[in-house]
Amino acid sequence: MNVPVSADRRQFLQGSAALGLVVGFHLPLVGRARAAEPAGEFVPNAFIRIAPDNTVTVLSKHIEFGQGPYTGIATILADELDADWAQMRVESAPADVKRYANSAFGIQGTGGSTAMANSWDQLRTAGAEARARLVAAAAKQWGVDAGSISIEKGVVRDTTGKSATFGQLAALAQETQVAGPFQPKEPAAWKLIGTRLPKVDTLSKTNGTAMFTIDVKLPDMLTCVLARPSRFNAKVKSFDAAPALAVPGVKEAFAVPQGVAVLADGFWAAKKGRDALKIEWDESGTEARGSQEIIKDYLKLARVQGAIARNDGDTDGALSGAAKVIEATYVFPYLAHAPLEPNNCVIQRTDEGADLTFGSQLQTVDQGAAAAVLGLKPEQVKIKTLLAGGSFGRRATPAGDMAAEAAEVLKGAQHKGPIKVLWTREDDIKGGRYRPIFVHRLRGAIDGEGNIVGWDQVIVGQSFMKGSPFESGMVKNGVDQTMVEGASTLPYQIPNLRVSAHMAEVGVPTLWWRSVGSTHTAFSTETFLDQLAEAAGVDPLVVRRKLLTKHPRHLAVLELAAEKAGWGTPPPQGRARGLAVHESFHSFVAHVVEVSIGEEGLPKVERVVVAADCGIPINPDVIKAQLEGGMGFGLSAAMFASIDLEEGRVVQSNFHDYRVLRINEMPDVEVHIVPSKEKPTGIGEPGVPPIAPAVANAWSKLTGQRVFTLPFAHSAAKA
């Protein structure tokens, strides 16, 4: 996601436990349904199930939408068990906050690049317990001392030559108890952690057996598509359902809070029925400004100091006494998440309440949202979590948007069978929950010796925490921490540094977007630092070395990327290099890029060298993939992406006008992982922030043009 995490947020969520929902049931394996538990299984704890057929099933409390947690958790447990990689399987865990809470949030959910960080100790201990009980079971069966037993690739052996598979020992291990505490392996004993293993979900995703929400087919199921207003928060005033009901296959059309629901035998009938509807909308009280009007208002606010997020030294004094004062103002647009799979959900009534089957990212929140709509207790709502085609924050809404919408449809329908609610791509692009517009104004002070002695940053934007259940934990003294992270936590040793923020009121639904505050703060801080270095006549790498002496992990990734990219040597003809480094979600990433002039006067990114420190690298191949993907995602947004409003209505509708990076535009990418003994941290989001500033810094060297407005396509159009 993207759900960012702080100590305040953890405290808030742990206190509320997001409604304290508890429910348990079985979920499908990756690619196929799972029957009831067979006799003879070994279930040592909430995370492991070993079957007589020798398969080891890991229950993942984290959704898999391409970021690799299934493979990561399987790696951790396989190593602790000394299992063979081929016997590992992964299944989504039941929605049960008591057993499967994310320790960073206090609820069950995935986000904030926390999956590996909060699973590391928990799963290693779970694996150590299972291993100890398997060894104890073998010792009991063979009448030998447990110290004589070893395990290798899923086979348990003793020194006399006796052996058994996990499956053969499963029933006895289930009856065998071993007193804890259970001690995980020392790093020297790891065999799989740190190695490149194939992802556990690759086969099912390539042979078509992987189950996504759109694949769900149930008896007597109808498909639902909603007609939605073109202005956010508009309501249905009146509508004529007759044209929709005249479309073959359409069964129902009725109003819900989100719009008008059309139910039909399949998607195309539902969409044609929706297109035929005649609706009058009540737009009173909706946001009527366009993007440029909002930005104009923000620019005015940026001229004055906001609520203080950080205040070191005497910034005003440093600015007034400086030899040079450099100023820059940055503008960032609304951004859509645009995951490959738009929102969807299958919902049905049951004797106990309701079942939801979909890619739920915050299971606890989604349970509560559906229960509130349907008048049920949370435990009466079961959620079956499926694979999802991306999210980037979109599926993790504080109000459980998709679950609530599906529940509203179920509540209003006459149909008693299952209903599959589908969003189109146009629904997704126009449907709200964007990364907010932001404006930053920065002023930097340079003394007579070329030292950066002052830094003043004012950030103006919309808070998606305000008015949400997270507000009390995340908004402190008038500052939304997700708006300023990356700026208020600036690592550079500047003696006089002030960061403040204005939380503007805008009637546009917004949300965290992959890497959250760092989506804009990394760009402003890293490009402004380059601008100050240029004014001081100092190389960008040299100035960072000087200012990062107290932050060795930042410095290490920066030095590694610079070395591998050949910083300080002449780049190829027609190219220039730029760099950036940033910490997000306790991981450190540096990018060094080579840029040339491409089509339509836009930067053409030729080469990207990435260096990252995310603690112990559980699976380097997954880390590499996430860093490549994060870089591509960030570059795509920086180059082309913008959601623009005209009179409160979104202009863009699909990928033809909400451009994403094409395969021929992807640069050559090299990834280097810093060896580490620190506990694993996140990698799904930290690869995004440094790419845009690195490209802008290279572009400035190449052309002399500094970029203050994203995307680059907008800046080029104004040039």
VOGU-3710 file (C-alpha; in Angstrom, 3 decimals, decimal comma):
1> mnvpvsadrr> 0,000/0,000/0,000  1,040/1,641/1,244  -0,536/2,019/4,595  2,261/3,977/6,293  3,133/3,064/9,851  4,245/5,115/12,816  4,369/4,569/16,543  1,279/6,757/16,929  -0,609/4,770/14,319  0,366/1,450/15,884
11> qflqgsaalg> -0,832/2,674/19,270  -4,136/3,873/17,834  -4,842/0,713/15,878  -3,820/-1,610/18,660  -6,145/0,262/20,976  -9,099/0,150/18,633  -8,197/-3,182/17,004  -10,385/-1,803/14,225  -13,593/-3,149/15,718  -11,978/-6,296/17,137
21> lvvgfhlplv> -13,344/-8,615/14,485  -12,773/-12,346/14,719  -13,835/-15,033/12,250  -12,272/-18,276/11,002  -12,810/-20,436/7,950  -10,847/-22,214/5,230  -9,489/-20,386/2,192  -8,286/-21,639/-1,184  -4,746/-22,678/-1,888  -2,951/-20,700/-4,558
31> graraaepag> -4,561/-22,021/-7,717  -6,997/-24,593/-6,332  -9,629/-25,074/-3,682  -8,788/-26,885/-0,463  -11,027/-29,536/1,046  -11,552/-30,111/4,742  -8,448/-30,934/6,758  -7,599/-34,631/6,307  -6,849/-36,876/9,241  -3,222/-37,171/10,186
41> efvpnafiri> -2,280/-33,524/9,609  0,283/-31,815/11,790  -0,876/-28,308/12,765  1,648/-27,006/15,299  0,470/-23,403/15,257  -1,573/-20,873/13,303  0,889/-20,653/10,415  1,819/-24,221/9,434  -0,010/-27,317/8,279  1,871/-30,464/7,281
51> apdntvtvls> -0,179/-33,109/5,483  0,400/-36,870/5,195  1,219/-36,305/1,501  4,310/-34,386/2,710  3,140/-30,956/1,602  3,860/-28,064/3,948  1,172/-25,384/3,741  1,960/-21,953/5,082  -0,942/-19,713/6,077  -0,230/-16,152/4,993
61> khiefgqgpy> -1,866/-13,342/6,921  -0,766/-10,995/4,111  -2,518/-10,680/0,767  -0,503/-11,539/-2,339  -0,999/-8,948/-5,082  2,366/-9,297/-6,739  4,710/-7,986/-4,054  5,956/-11,450/-3,059  4,928/-12,147/0,573  3,843/-15,695/-0,221
71> tgiatilade> 7,362/-16,491/-1,362  8,974/-14,592/1,512  7,037/-16,305/4,279  7,483/-19,694/2,627  11,239/-19,053/2,536  11,371/-18,201/6,238  9,426/-21,275/7,299  11,076/-23,672/4,859  14,470/-22,658/6,209  13,456/-23,109/9,831
81> ldadwaqmrv> 11,932/-26,507/9,028  14,751/-27,602/6,715  11,981/-28,394/4,246  12,432/-29,028/0,561  11,314/-26,001/-1,473  9,218/-28,236/-3,752  6,976/-29,295/-0,872  6,048/-25,745/0,151  2,550/-24,384/-0,464  0,902/-21,104/0,579
91> esapadvkry> -2,701/-20,415/1,511  -4,425/-17,215/2,642  -5,048/-17,205/6,361  -8,575/-16,894/7,722  -9,811/-13,450/8,691  -8,997/-13,721/12,372  -7,462/-10,685/14,052  -6,569/-12,605/17,205  -4,298/-14,981/15,338  -3,340/-12,996/12,255
101> ansafgiqgt> -3,087/-9,330/13,222  -0,414/-7,291/11,517  1,768/-6,324/14,467  2,393/-2,907/12,918  -1,317/-2,073/12,721  -3,040/-4,114/15,423  -5,543/-5,313/12,795  -5,363/-7,942/10,082  -4,140/-6,309/6,917  -1,277/-5,707/4,535
111> ggstamansw> 0,436/-2,410/3,829  3,187/-0,010/4,683  5,742/-2,539/3,406  5,340/-4,404/6,700  4,718/-7,993/5,596  8,222/-9,350/6,063  9,151/-6,984/8,875  6,310/-8,057/11,155  6,379/-11,724/10,090  10,114/-12,315/10,533
121> dqlrtagaea> 10,363/-13,227/14,210  6,846/-14,624/14,363  7,343/-17,092/11,507  10,850/-18,104/12,493  9,528/-19,028/15,938  6,577/-20,872/14,373  8,954/-22,831/12,157  11,268/-23,615/15,060  8,303/-25,011/17,010  7,225/-27,249/14,147
131> rarlvaaaak> 10,771/-28,492/13,620  11,232/-29,301/17,315  8,019/-31,335/17,381  8,948/-33,254/14,226  12,320/-34,105/15,741  10,679/-35,114/19,026  8,190/-37,308/17,156  10,989/-39,084/15,270  12,968/-39,589/18,475  9,891/-41,075/20,137
141> qwgvdagsis> 9,138/-43,386/17,202  12,707/-44,637/16,874  13,580/-44,671/20,557  16,627/-42,464/20,091  17,900/-39,230/21,562  16,640/-36,103/19,793  20,214/-34,832/19,600  21,067/-37,569/17,109  18,435/-36,390/14,633  18,912/-34,045/11,709
151> iekgvvrdtt> 16,640/-32,773/8,929  17,582/-32,098/5,339  15,203/-31,181/2,508  12,145/-32,464/4,332  13,628/-35,781/5,406  14,228/-36,544/9,097  17,202/-38,832/9,833  19,123/-40,186/12,773  22,710/-41,312/12,967  21,766/-45,000/12,633
161> gksatfgqla> 20,276/-44,461/9,186  16,579/-44,354/10,085  14,611/-41,755/8,082  11,083/-40,463/7,591  9,420/-37,673/5,672  7,461/-34,893/7,332  4,257/-36,484/6,106  5,098/-39,831/7,669  5,695/-38,131/11,015  2,760/-35,718/10,824
171> alaqetqvag> 0,205/-37,677/12,875  2,686/-38,488/15,638  4,032/-34,919/15,684  0,501/-33,640/16,230  0,320/-35,706/19,422  3,828/-34,784/20,561  4,270/-31,723/22,737  7,573/-29,956/23,291  8,146/-27,265/25,898  9,272/-23,887/24,562
181> pfqpkepaaw> 10,680/-21,381/24,127  11,607/-22,326/20,576  14,888/-20,927/19,348  15,159/-20,097/15,627  18,323/-20,930/13,712  21,419/-18,799/13,796  22,222/-17,112/10,468  25,162/-19,450/9,855  22,693/-22,347/9,652  20,425/-20,766/7,046
191> kligtrlpkv> 20,213/-22,641/3,776  17,378/-20,867/1,940  17,214/-17,361/3,411  19,295/-15,113/1,193  19,124/-17,420/-1,832  17,227/-16,979/-5,083  14,211/-19,285/-4,981  11,410/-19,448/-7,546  8,203/-17,720/-6,456  5,591/-20,090/-5,096
201> dtlsktngta> 2,768/-18,569/-7,165  4,527/-18,450/-10,547  3,173/-21,757/-11,867  -0,479/-21,059/-11,070  -0,227/-17,567/-12,538  1,284/-18,867/-15,756  -0,962/-21,900/-16,287  -4,170/-20,005/-15,540  -5,186/-21,824/-12,370  -4,546/-18,885/-10,029
211> mftidvklpd> -7,820/-17,614/-8,622  -8,669/-13,913/-8,852  -12,046/-12,369/-8,077  -13,008/-12,089/-11,731  -12,486/-15,880/-12,037  -15,069/-16,737/-9,370  -18,109/-18,540/-10,783  -20,896/-19,642/-8,488  -24,342/-21,134/-9,147  -27,111/-18,543/-9,620
221> mltcvlarps> -24,596/-15,669/-9,625  -25,391/-12,303/-11,203  -22,918/-9,616/-12,227  -23,324/-6,037/-11,039  -21,961/-2,836/-12,596  -22,683/0,552/-11,017  -23,433/3,856/-12,698  -21,410/6,442/-10,776  -21,614/10,237/-10,696  -19,082/12,335/-12,587
231> rfnakvksfd> -18,614/14,554/-9,531  -17,469/13,054/-6,262  -20,100/12,544/-3,570  -23,017/13,443/-5,848  -26,203/11,490/-5,106  -28,908/9,971/-7,279  -31,779/12,446/-7,572  -33,911/10,341/-9,902  -33,422/7,701/-12,573  -35,337/5,783/-15,222
241> aapalavpgv> -34,558/2,072/-15,031  -36,763/1,067/-17,985  -34,085/1,411/-20,730  -31,689/-0,703/-18,683  -34,279/-3,383/-17,945  -35,022/-3,593/-21,668  -31,471/-4,851/-22,329  -31,460/-8,665/-22,668  -29,999/-10,287/-19,555  -30,561/-7,344/-17,199
251> keafavpqgv> -32,494/-8,400/-14,110  -32,543/-5,412/-11,750  -31,624/-1,736/-11,484  -31,804/0,111/-8,172  -30,176/2,987/-6,309  -27,439/2,543/-3,724  -25,428/5,262/-1,956  -22,653/4,893/-4,552  -24,940/5,270/-7,602  -27,286/2,967/-9,504
261> avladgfwaa> -26,634/-0,780/-9,485  -27,462/-2,867/-12,557  -27,603/-6,652/-12,120  -27,452/-8,956/-15,128  -26,510/-12,425/-16,316  -23,002/-11,280/-17,208  -20,692/-8,287/-17,449  -21,590/-7,080/-20,942  -25,311/-7,160/-20,278  -24,772/-5,288/-17,001
271> kkgrdalkie> -22,569/-2,682/-18,701  -25,032/-2,173/-21,569  -27,808/-1,806/-19,024  -25,802/0,744/-17,098  -25,048/2,706/-20,268  -28,774/2,801/-21,062  -29,786/4,305/-17,713  -31,112/7,845/-17,559  -29,985/9,419/-14,276  -30,357/12,868/-12,777
281> wdesgtearg> -27,689/13,601/-10,172  -27,838/15,896/-7,161  -24,461/17,675/-7,197  -25,187/20,137/-4,398  -22,204/20,553/-2,117  -19,772/18,693/-4,394  -16,291/19,880/-5,345  -16,599/22,135/-8,407  -13,028/23,377/-8,737  -10,606/22,212/-11,371
291> sqeiikdylk> -7,033/21,110/-10,648  -5,552/24,458/-11,638  -7,883/26,328/-9,304  -6,933/24,028/-6,420  -3,233/24,471/-7,199  -3,671/28,246/-7,312  -5,194/28,168/-3,834  -2,352/25,945/-2,607  0,299/28,284/-3,993  -1,135/31,089/-1,863
301> larvqgaiar> -1,068/28,929/1,257  2,534/27,903/0,570  3,658/31,514/0,993  2,990/31,369/4,731  4,202/28,998/7,393  1,909/26,116/8,297  1,605/23,896/11,354  5,089/22,921/12,508  6,234/19,360/11,794  9,924/19,922/12,588
311> ndgdtdgals> 11,859/22,943/13,796  15,613/22,707/14,393  17,724/25,767/15,191  16,892/29,249/13,897  15,776/28,898/10,285  14,634/32,518/9,905  17,979/33,721/11,207  19,871/31,442/8,831  17,877/32,702/5,859  18,238/36,362/6,776
321> gaakvieaty> 21,986/36,061/7,298  22,775/33,851/4,301  25,209/34,700/1,534  22,772/33,073/-0,882  19,091/32,152/-0,562  17,706/29,684/-3,097  13,962/29,228/-3,502  11,891/26,653/-5,388  8,193/25,750/-5,596  7,036/22,292/-6,628
331> vfpylahapl> 3,635/21,131/-7,879  2,467/17,497/-7,802  -0,810/16,310/-9,401  -3,496/13,889/-8,324  -2,423/10,331/-9,157  -4,562/7,235/-9,674  -3,376/3,876/-8,382  -4,520/2,130/-11,576  -3,752/-1,478/-10,595  -4,120/-3,993/-13,417
341> epnncviqrt> -7,175/-5,491/-11,698  -9,793/-2,844/-10,825  -11,975/-3,127/-7,716  -14,303/-6,124/-7,496  -15,970/-8,389/-4,955  -18,230/-11,449/-4,849  -20,802/-11,368/-2,060  -23,541/-13,778/-1,024  -25,960/-14,376/1,799  -25,444/-17,362/4,095
351> degadltfgs> -27,398/-18,865/6,963  -24,877/-17,245/9,317  -24,704/-13,845/7,610  -22,663/-13,050/4,499  -19,545/-14,237/2,688  -17,241/-11,921/0,731  -14,717/-13,341/-1,715  -12,161/-10,877/-3,093  -8,672/-9,431/-2,757  -9,153/-7,948/0,695
361> qlqtvdqgaa> -6,159/-5,926/1,837  -7,524/-4,881/5,242  -9,654/-7,851/6,264  -10,603/-6,485/9,662  -11,768/-3,150/8,250  -13,641/-4,831/5,379  -15,477/-7,143/7,776  -16,599/-4,199/9,856  -17,716/-2,183/6,833  -19,850/-4,976/5,385
371> aavlglkpeq> -21,314/-5,855/8,765  -22,342/-2,247/9,408  -24,228/-2,052/6,101  -25,964/-5,400/6,509  -26,850/-4,992/10,177  -24,763/-8,001/11,136  -22,241/-8,685/13,826  -18,688/-8,628/12,447  -18,225/-12,324/13,174  -21,184/-13,055/10,870
381> vkiktllagg> -19,223/-11,712/7,901  -16,645/-14,090/6,461  -13,974/-12,935/4,040  -12,208/-15,274/1,653  -9,048/-13,480/0,536  -8,001/-14,161/-3,052  -4,995/-13,132/-5,080  -5,268/-9,602/-6,442  -3,812/-7,947/-9,507  -1,980/-5,105/-7,796
391> sfgrratpag> -3,144/-2,438/-5,393  -0,528/0,266/-4,704  -2,797/1,326/-1,834  -6,131/1,242/-3,665  -7,595/-1,839/-1,951  -6,746/-0,605/1,547  -9,351/2,049/2,236  -10,063/3,262/5,781  -13,819/2,862/5,195  -13,659/-0,564/3,519
401> dmaaeaaevl> -15,040/0,948/0,304  -15,342/-2,189/-1,821  -16,777/-4,346/0,947  -19,298/-1,640/1,864  -20,335/-1,156/-1,765  -20,842/-4,889/-2,297  -22,874/-5,041/0,912  -25,072/-2,153/-0,260  -25,740/-4,016/-3,514  -26,584/-7,223/-1,668
411> kgaqhkgpik> -28,843/-5,303/0,707  -30,765/-3,616/-2,101  -31,073/-6,592/-4,475  -34,121/-8,779/-4,823  -31,820/-11,501/-6,143  -31,010/-13,999/-3,376  -27,978/-15,658/-4,948  -24,344/-14,525/-5,174  -23,504/-11,192/-6,809  -20,201/-10,269/-8,425
421> vlwtreddik> -19,644/-6,500/-8,326  -17,175/-5,337/-10,988  -15,536/-1,998/-11,710  -14,427/-1,121/-15,220  -11,106/0,560/-15,959  -12,997/3,818/-16,492  -14,691/3,392/-13,110  -11,260/2,973/-11,570  -9,591/5,972/-13,210  -12,557/8,251/-12,510
431> ggryrpifvh> -13,595/6,653/-9,242  -11,704/8,652/-6,669  -9,224/7,755/-3,922  -6,218/9,467/-5,491  -2,791/10,501/-4,274  -3,571/14,133/-3,382  -2,326/17,244/-5,134  0,617/18,756/-3,246  2,496/22,041/-3,448  5,890/22,515/-1,753
441> rlrgaidgeg> 7,746/25,783/-1,252  11,388/25,493/-0,227  13,991/28,065/0,735  17,624/27,188/1,370  20,400/29,238/2,961  24,056/28,983/1,900  26,797/30,723/3,881  29,918/32,421/2,542  31,909/29,161/2,617  29,375/27,232/0,550
451> nivgwdqviv> 27,768/25,385/3,474  24,030/24,697/3,513  22,997/26,265/6,803  19,236/26,701/6,501  16,240/24,842/5,059  12,609/25,942/5,173  9,906/23,762/3,630  6,164/24,442/3,516  3,918/21,602/2,288  0,306/22,139/1,233
461> gqsfmkgspf> -2,019/19,250/0,487  -5,078/17,286/1,385  -5,092/14,934/4,361  -6,695/11,550/3,781  -6,220/10,819/7,485  -8,462/13,676/8,576  -11,981/12,382/9,072  -10,858/8,747/8,961  -10,550/6,258/11,845  -6,792/6,908/11,702
471> esgmvkngvd> -7,002/10,651/12,413  -6,398/10,547/16,151  -3,260/8,483/15,684  -1,815/10,238/12,673  -2,735/13,917/12,900  -0,743/15,618/15,655  -0,750/19,359/16,346  -2,397/20,074/13,020  0,078/17,973/10,995  -0,804/14,815/9,108
481> qtmvegastl> 2,364/12,771/9,445  1,809/11,090/6,082  1,977/14,501/4,361  5,413/15,394/5,707  7,239/12,068/6,039  10,465/12,187/4,073  10,723/15,924/4,691  10,234/16,075/8,459  12,597/13,078/8,650  15,217/14,602/6,341
491> pyqipnlrvs> 18,539/12,912/7,221  20,877/15,705/6,113  22,804/17,533/8,848  21,496/21,049/8,291  21,643/23,042/11,536  18,579/25,202/10,906  15,700/23,229/9,448  11,968/23,857/9,539  9,135/21,881/7,956  5,495/22,962/8,198
501> ahmaevgvpt> 2,251/21,916/6,580  -1,224/23,141/5,643  -4,083/20,628/5,495  -6,388/21,964/2,786  -10,083/21,123/2,472  -10,972/19,602/-0,914  -13,989/17,485/-1,829  -12,002/14,801/-3,665  -11,576/11,315/-2,147  -7,877/10,653/-1,597
511> lwwrsvgsth> -5,766/7,829/-0,225  -2,237/6,605/0,383  -0,447/5,783/-2,866  2,607/3,556/-3,169  5,260/5,070/-0,825  2,735/7,619/0,532  4,324/10,934/1,593  7,610/10,003/-0,002  5,901/10,138/-3,412  6,353/13,907/-3,314
521> tafstetfld> 8,765/14,696/-0,473  11,626/12,680/-2,014  11,329/14,647/-5,241  11,297/18,060/-3,610  14,069/17,360/-1,100  16,453/15,519/-3,440  16,134/17,937/-6,347  16,335/20,980/-4,075  19,489/19,606/-2,467  21,031/19,309/-5,945
531> qlaeaagvdp> 20,005/22,882/-6,652  21,699/24,045/-3,446  24,805/21,997/-4,266  24,970/23,645/-7,678  24,646/27,092/-6,127  27,450/26,215/-3,697  29,617/24,777/-6,480  29,736/21,296/-4,923  29,271/17,898/-6,598  25,893/16,321/-5,642
541> lvvrrklltk> 27,566/13,164/-4,330  30,105/15,139/-2,325  27,474/17,280/-0,634  25,505/14,189/0,367  28,601/12,510/1,750  29,218/15,577/3,886  25,651/15,784/5,180  25,069/12,047/5,812  27,901/11,253/8,219  25,365/10,390/10,942
551> hprhlavlel> 23,305/8,191/8,611  25,575/5,340/7,495  22,846/3,251/5,854  21,795/6,143/3,602  25,428/6,728/2,770  26,171/3,055/2,084  23,467/2,645/-0,568  24,427/5,969/-2,124  28,100/5,014/-2,337  27,292/1,587/-3,757
561> aaekagwgtp> 24,997/2,956/-6,465  27,498/5,672/-7,364  30,357/3,188/-7,597  28,436/0,724/-9,769  27,188/3,533/-12,034  30,637/4,997/-12,537  29,914/8,332/-10,894  32,799/10,697/-11,523  33,640/9,196/-14,911  32,310/10,687/-18,180
571> ppqgrargla> 28,878/9,269/-19,133  28,261/8,024/-22,692  27,921/10,707/-25,363  24,606/12,561/-25,176  23,833/11,436/-21,634  24,028/12,901/-18,140  23,869/11,267/-14,722  21,769/12,138/-11,715  21,317/10,581/-8,302  18,967/10,482/-5,337
581> vhesfhsfva> 18,743/8,597/-2,055  15,748/8,169/0,221  14,549/6,186/3,210  10,985/4,977/3,435  9,476/2,241/5,586  12,861/1,758/7,277  14,543/0,725/4,012  17,162/2,716/2,141  17,331/3,041/-1,637  19,592/5,040/-3,941
591> hvvevsigee> 19,220/5,520/-7,693  21,832/6,703/-10,164  20,431/7,227/-13,651  21,697/8,031/-17,106  19,387/10,227/-19,163  19,360/11,401/-22,775  16,942/13,623/-24,711  14,083/11,531/-26,029  10,984/12,069/-28,130  8,938/15,238/-27,713
601> glpkvervvv> 11,716/16,774/-25,650  11,159/14,398/-22,729  13,882/12,631/-20,753  14,779/9,190/-22,053  16,030/7,140/-19,134  18,703/4,857/-20,521  20,121/3,192/-17,439  19,211/2,944/-13,755  21,543/1,618/-11,072  19,719/0,771/-7,846
611> aadcgipinp> 21,272/0,050/-4,463  19,104/-0,997/-1,543  19,388/-1,907/2,114  16,253/-3,595/3,423  17,896/-5,573/6,189  18,463/-9,303/5,816  17,534/-10,138/2,206  15,105/-13,049/2,614  14,766/-13,686/-1,115  17,053/-11,523/-3,279
621> dvikaqlegg> 15,096/-12,298/-6,436  11,869/-10,936/-4,942  13,760/-7,868/-3,713  15,230/-7,329/-7,168  11,791/-7,673/-8,782  10,228/-5,196/-6,369  13,010/-2,665/-6,877  12,714/-2,987/-10,652  8,932/-2,732/-10,461  8,976/0,133/-7,967
631> mgfglsaamf> 11,404/2,039/-10,147  9,204/1,468/-13,208  6,080/2,467/-11,299  7,712/5,656/-10,032  9,178/6,495/-13,435  5,811/5,948/-15,092  4,121/8,414/-12,748  6,949/10,939/-13,004  6,952/10,910/-16,780  3,276/10,829/-17,674
641> asidleegrv> 0,733/10,409/-14,877  -1,733/13,090/-13,860  -5,382/13,025/-12,868  -6,791/16,394/-13,887  -10,076/17,908/-12,767  -12,217/20,282/-14,774  -15,135/21,735/-12,793  -14,729/18,891/-10,325  -14,827/16,163/-12,971  -11,951/13,838/-13,856
651> vqsnfhdyrv> -10,691/14,299/-17,406  -8,848/10,972/-17,775  -10,645/7,673/-18,259  -8,269/4,852/-19,290  -4,654/4,107/-20,108  -4,843/6,024/-23,381  -4,958/9,310/-21,459  -3,635/8,155/-18,087  -0,319/7,072/-19,556  1,858/4,380/-18,053
661> lrinempdve> 5,363/3,366/-19,026  5,521/1,160/-22,135  7,879/-1,792/-22,335  10,048/-0,013/-24,913  10,433/2,885/-22,467  11,792/0,716/-19,658  15,477/1,466/-19,049  18,249/-1,028/-18,379  18,184/-1,680/-14,642  20,917/-2,982/-12,351
671> vhivpskekp> 20,045/-3,878/-8,764  22,589/-4,184/-5,974  21,571/-5,321/-2,483  23,615/-4,234/0,515  24,495/-7,196/2,764  22,935/-6,666/6,167  22,488/-8,279/9,553  19,588/-5,993/10,466  16,067/-7,432/10,660  14,212/-7,395/7,323
681> tgigepgvpp> 12,299/-4,257/6,435  9,946/-3,398/3,577  10,693/-3,407/-0,125  7,310/-3,086/-1,871  7,339/0,711/-1,703  10,876/2,027/-1,058  11,941/1,526/-4,679  9,520/4,213/-5,868  10,648/7,566/-4,346  14,242/8,061/-5,614
691> iapavanaws> 13,692/7,563/-9,352  11,876/10,820/-10,193  14,380/13,124/-8,448  17,328/11,193/-9,879  15,927/11,683/-13,395  15,206/15,374/-12,751  18,728/15,904/-11,441  20,223/14,229/-14,525  17,927/16,243/-16,796  19,126/19,469/-15,214
701> kltgqrvftl> 22,740/18,529/-15,927  21,916/17,547/-19,490  19,733/20,498/-20,466  20,113/23,161/-17,774  16,356/22,896/-17,163  15,122/22,207/-13,643  11,806/20,434/-13,204  9,420/21,828/-10,611  6,118/20,370/-11,867  5,319/16,702/-12,382
711> pfahsaaka> 4,765/14,852/-14,595  7,702/15,626/-16,897  5,233/15,619/-19,799  3,474/18,654/-18,284  6,764/20,476/-17,744  7,833/19,762/-21,335  4,516/21,066/-22,653  5,036/24,354/-20,790  8,665/24,742/-21,922
//
